[in-house]
């Protein structure tokens, strides 16, 4: 992927300079793992509120999944022009923060030509934006296995989509990550997809609870199978109440979430542990300021820092 013109080059050079201001703030060898949170959990916060809260609560990264309910990030004012992108990047650097991931809505399972193109185009816009703001990852979904579509054919579509996006990101420092999500949560299915879509610019988001809540596959087995591809994680917890999943503060649910966290840490995982509090989809759950602060506190206590 190449920058389109000299203006883009100058703007991107400015972003690089801004990111350099943070310098040693991004030491991946620190004992305390890197914490981030997804903005899915604070859908009504302004960008200033987001970064201020992150700084005040010991987060090092922010996973952008929309700002003030706008999920198409290129429509958010913070990313809507080269000038705004540069200002946003400088602000992040000044605060000692990084973008851990950009969460697109793009799904790779679609067979309909128009719908498929729409989803691939969205993911490509996110790749281009990620490059400009020095964000290492964008997230895409696998996502479904439609009953009116041959299962193997759907898996092939997902593989082809990941390869196409990996090729779009080629030459950049951006990696396209497929999340364990939707109907693609069994480790063998995910392994097949990742092996077939192997590419320097393709990896995986391990959403531990998305998988475990459906498959009950032990985190140790999942990690052993997929560790080669895991670049980013989604951390959350839940319990079953009256037969329904209910999100809980970290450590108060029924999932083996700390087992997975410890497996990652002990095996040298250097990415972000990104808290995904699904407030946008579940408005009834606790306010983000409570959930995010609790997450940071519990993680720091767990790692004794």
C-alpha positions as CSV (number, residue, x, y, z in Angstrom):
1,X,0.0,0.0,0.0
2,X,1.4,3.4,-1.0
3,X,0.7,6.9,0.1
4,X,-1.2,8.7,-2.6
5,X,0.6,12.0,-2.8
6,X,3.2,14.3,-1.3
7,X,0.7,15.9,1.1
8,X,-0.2,12.5,2.5
9,X,3.5,11.8,3.0
10,X,4.0,15.1,4.9
11,X,1.0,14.5,7.1
12,X,2.1,10.9,7.9
13,X,5.6,12.1,8.6
14,X,4.1,14.6,11.1
15,X,2.2,11.7,12.7
16,X,5.4,9.7,13.1
17,X,7.1,12.7,14.7
18,X,4.2,13.1,17.1
19,X,4.2,9.5,18.1
20,X,7.9,9.7,18.8
21,X,7.3,12.3,21.5
22,X,6.0,9.5,23.8
23,X,9.4,7.7,23.5
24,X,10.0,5.2,26.2
25,X,6.4,5.3,27.4
26,X,5.8,2.3,25.1
27,X,8.2,-0.2,26.8
28,X,6.7,-3.6,26.0
29,X,9.1,-5.2,28.5
30,X,7.4,-3.7,31.6
31,X,6.2,-6.1,34.2
32,X,2.7,-4.6,34.1
33,X,0.9,-5.8,30.9
34,X,-0.4,-3.3,28.5
35,X,-4.0,-2.4,29.3
36,X,-6.5,-0.8,26.9
37,X,-10.2,-0.6,26.7
38,X,-12.6,-0.6,23.8
39,X,-14.7,2.5,23.2
40,X,-17.7,0.2,22.7
41,X,-17.9,0.5,26.5
42,X,-18.2,4.3,26.5
43,X,-20.4,5.1,23.5
44,X,-21.4,8.6,24.7
45,X,-18.0,9.9,25.8
46,X,-16.1,12.5,23.8
47,X,-12.6,11.7,22.6
48,X,-11.2,14.1,25.3
49,X,-13.1,12.2,28.0
50,X,-11.8,8.9,26.6
51,X,-8.2,9.9,26.7
52,X,-8.4,11.7,30.0
53,X,-10.0,8.6,31.7
54,X,-7.4,6.3,30.1
55,X,-4.5,8.4,31.6
56,X,-6.1,8.8,35.0
57,X,-6.7,5.0,35.3
58,X,-3.3,3.6,34.1
59,X,-4.3,2.5,30.6
60,X,-1.7,2.6,27.9
61,X,-3.9,2.1,24.9
62,X,-7.3,2.8,23.5
63,X,-9.2,0.5,21.2
64,X,-11.4,2.6,19.0
65,X,-14.8,1.0,18.3
66,X,-16.6,4.2,17.5
67,X,-16.7,7.6,19.1
68,X,-20.0,9.0,20.3
69,X,-21.9,6.1,18.6
70,X,-20.3,6.8,15.2
71,X,-18.8,3.4,14.2
72,X,-17.5,4.5,10.8
73,X,-14.3,6.1,12.1
74,X,-13.5,8.1,9.0
75,X,-16.7,10.1,9.7
76,X,-15.5,11.0,13.2
77,X,-14.1,14.5,13.4
78,X,-10.9,13.2,15.0
79,X,-10.1,11.3,11.8
80,X,-12.0,13.2,9.2
81,X,-9.1,15.2,7.6
82,X,-5.3,15.0,7.5
83,X,-5.2,18.0,9.8
84,X,-7.5,16.4,12.4
85,X,-5.6,13.1,12.2
86,X,-2.4,14.9,12.9
87,X,-3.9,16.8,15.8
88,X,-5.4,13.6,17.2
89,X,-2.1,11.7,16.9
90,X,-0.2,14.6,18.7
91,X,-2.7,14.6,21.5
92,X,-2.4,10.8,22.0
93,X,1.4,11.1,22.0
94,X,1.3,14.0,24.5
95,X,-0.8,11.9,26.8
96,X,1.5,8.8,26.5
97,X,-1.2,6.7,24.8
98,X,-1.4,4.6,21.7
99,X,-4.2,3.3,19.6
100,X,-4.2,-0.5,20.3
101,X,-6.6,-1.4,17.6
102,X,-9.3,0.0,15.3
103,X,-12.5,-2.1,15.4
104,X,-14.3,-2.2,12.1
105,X,-17.7,-3.9,11.5
106,X,-16.5,-5.6,8.4
107,X,-17.5,-9.3,8.1
108,X,-15.8,-11.7,5.7
109,X,-18.6,-14.3,5.3
110,X,-20.7,-12.5,2.8
111,X,-21.2,-14.1,-0.6
112,X,-23.4,-11.4,-2.2
113,X,-21.1,-9.3,-4.4
114,X,-22.5,-5.9,-3.4
115,X,-22.5,-6.7,0.4
116,X,-19.1,-8.3,0.2
117,X,-17.6,-5.3,-1.6
118,X,-19.1,-3.0,1.0
119,X,-17.5,-4.9,3.9
120,X,-14.1,-5.2,2.2
121,X,-14.1,-1.5,1.4
122,X,-14.8,-0.7,5.0
123,X,-11.9,-2.8,6.2
124,X,-9.6,-1.2,3.6
125,X,-10.6,2.3,4.8
126,X,-9.7,1.2,8.4
127,X,-6.3,-0.1,7.2
128,X,-5.5,3.2,5.5
129,X,-6.6,5.1,8.6
130,X,-4.6,2.8,10.9
131,X,-1.5,3.5,8.9
132,X,-1.9,7.2,9.2
133,X,-2.3,7.1,13.0
134,X,0.4,4.5,13.6
135,X,-2.2,2.0,14.9
136,X,-0.8,-1.6,14.5
137,X,-4.1,-3.5,14.1
138,X,-7.6,-3.3,12.6
139,X,-10.2,-5.9,13.6
140,X,-12.6,-7.7,11.2
141,X,-15.2,-10.4,11.8
142,X,-15.3,-13.9,10.3
143,X,-18.5,-13.9,11.1
144,X,-21.5,-16.2,10.3
145,X,-22.1,-19.6,8.7
146,X,-25.4,-18.9,6.8
147,X,-27.6,-22.0,6.6
148,X,-28.3,-21.3,2.9
149,X,-24.6,-21.3,2.1
150,X,-22.3,-24.2,2.0
151,X,-20.2,-24.3,5.2
152,X,-16.8,-24.9,3.4
153,X,-17.6,-22.3,0.8
154,X,-18.3,-19.7,3.6
155,X,-15.0,-20.6,5.2
156,X,-13.3,-20.1,1.9
157,X,-14.8,-16.7,1.5
158,X,-13.5,-15.7,4.9
159,X,-10.0,-16.9,4.0
160,X,-10.1,-15.1,0.7
161,X,-11.3,-11.9,2.4
162,X,-8.4,-12.0,4.9
163,X,-5.9,-12.6,2.2
164,X,-7.2,-9.7,0.1
165,X,-7.0,-7.4,3.1
166,X,-3.6,-8.6,4.0
167,X,-2.5,-7.7,0.5
168,X,-4.0,-4.3,0.9
169,X,-2.0,-3.8,4.1
170,X,1.2,-5.1,2.5
171,X,4.1,-2.7,2.8
172,X,2.6,-1.0,5.9
173,X,2.9,-1.8,9.6
174,X,-0.8,-2.6,9.9
175,X,-2.0,-6.1,10.5
176,X,-5.6,-7.2,9.9
177,X,-6.9,-9.3,12.8
178,X,-9.8,-11.6,12.6
179,X,-11.7,-11.8,15.9
180,X,-13.0,-15.1,17.3
181,X,-16.6,-14.0,17.0
182,X,-20.1,-15.0,15.9
183,X,-20.4,-18.6,14.7
184,X,-16.6,-18.9,14.2
185,X,-15.5,-19.7,17.7
186,X,-14.3,-23.3,17.7
187,X,-10.5,-23.5,17.7
188,X,-10.3,-26.0,14.9
189,X,-12.3,-23.8,12.6
190,X,-10.3,-20.8,13.5
191,X,-7.0,-22.7,13.0
192,X,-8.1,-23.8,9.6
193,X,-8.9,-20.2,8.6
194,X,-5.7,-18.8,10.0
195,X,-3.5,-21.5,8.4
196,X,-5.1,-21.0,5.0
197,X,-4.9,-17.2,5.3
198,X,-1.4,-17.1,6.6
199,X,0.1,-13.7,5.7
200,X,2.6,-11.3,7.2
201,X,-0.2,-8.8,7.6
202,X,-2.9,-11.1,8.9
203,X,-3.4,-12.3,12.5
204,X,-6.1,-12.9,15.1
205,X,-7.9,-11.3,18.1
206,X,-8.5,-13.8,20.8
207,X,-11.8,-13.0,22.4
208,X,-11.5,-15.5,25.2
209,X,-15.1,-15.3,26.5
210,X,-16.7,-15.3,23.0
211,X,-15.1,-18.7,22.5
212,X,-15.5,-20.2,26.0
213,X,-19.1,-19.2,26.4
214,X,-20.0,-21.3,23.4
215,X,-17.4,-24.1,23.2
216,X,-16.2,-24.5,26.8
217,X,-12.8,-25.3,25.2
218,X,-10.1,-24.9,27.9
219,X,-8.0,-21.7,27.4
220,X,-4.8,-23.8,27.5
221,X,-5.9,-25.9,24.5
222,X,-7.1,-22.8,22.6
223,X,-3.8,-21.0,23.2
224,X,-1.7,-24.0,22.2
225,X,-3.7,-24.2,18.9
226,X,-3.8,-20.6,18.0
227,X,-0.9,-18.9,19.8
228,X,1.0,-18.4,16.5
229,X,-1.7,-16.0,15.3
230,X,-2.8,-14.1,18.4
231,X,-1.8,-10.4,18.3
232,X,-4.5,-8.8,20.4
233,X,-7.0,-9.9,23.0
234,X,-10.5,-8.9,24.3
235,X,-10.9,-9.4,28.0
236,X,-14.3,-9.6,29.7
237,X,-16.3,-11.7,32.1
238,X,-19.9,-13.0,32.4
239,X,-22.2,-15.3,34.3
240,X,-25.4,-17.1,33.3
241,X,-28.6,-15.7,34.9
242,X,-31.9,-17.3,34.1
243,X,-30.3,-19.0,31.1
244,X,-29.0,-15.7,29.7
245,X,-25.5,-14.3,29.5
246,X,-24.9,-11.3,31.8
247,X,-21.8,-9.3,31.7
248,X,-20.0,-8.8,35.0
249,X,-17.1,-6.9,36.3
250,X,-13.8,-8.7,35.8
251,X,-13.3,-11.6,38.2
252,X,-17.0,-11.8,39.3
253,X,-18.2,-14.0,36.6
254,X,-18.0,-17.7,35.7
255,X,-15.4,-17.7,32.9
256,X,-11.8,-18.9,33.2
257,X,-10.6,-15.5,32.2
258,X,-7.7,-15.3,34.6
259,X,-6.5,-18.7,33.5
260,X,-6.3,-17.3,29.9
261,X,-4.7,-14.1,31.0
262,X,-2.0,-16.0,33.0
263,X,-1.3,-18.3,30.0
264,X,-0.8,-15.3,27.8
265,X,1.5,-13.5,30.3
266,X,3.6,-16.6,31.1
267,X,4.2,-17.3,27.4
268,X,5.5,-13.8,26.7
269,X,2.4,-12.2,25.1
270,X,3.4,-8.6,24.5
271,X,0.1,-7.2,23.1
272,X,-2.7,-5.3,24.8
273,X,-5.2,-6.8,27.2
274,X,-8.2,-4.9,26.0
275,X,-11.3,-4.6,28.1
276,X,-14.4,-5.0,26.1
277,X,-17.4,-3.7,28.0
278,X,-20.3,-4.0,25.6
279,X,-22.3,-0.9,26.8
280,X,-23.3,0.1,23.3
281,X,-25.1,-3.2,22.7
282,X,-26.2,-3.7,26.3
283,X,-27.2,-0.3,27.8
284,X,-28.4,-1.9,31.0
285,X,-24.9,-2.8,32.2
286,X,-22.9,-0.6,34.6
287,X,-21.5,2.7,33.6
288,X,-18.2,2.7,31.9
289,X,-16.4,4.8,34.5
290,X,-17.1,2.1,37.1
291,X,-16.3,-0.9,34.8
292,X,-13.1,0.5,33.3
293,X,-11.8,1.7,36.7
294,X,-12.5,-1.7,38.2
295,X,-10.8,-3.5,35.4
296,X,-7.6,-1.5,35.8
297,X,-7.6,-2.0,39.5
298,X,-8.2,-5.7,39.4
299,X,-5.5,-6.2,36.7
300,X,-3.0,-4.2,38.6
301,X,-3.8,-6.2,41.8
302,X,-3.5,-9.5,39.8
303,X,-0.1,-8.6,38.5
304,X,0.9,-7.0,41.9
305,X,2.0,-3.7,40.5
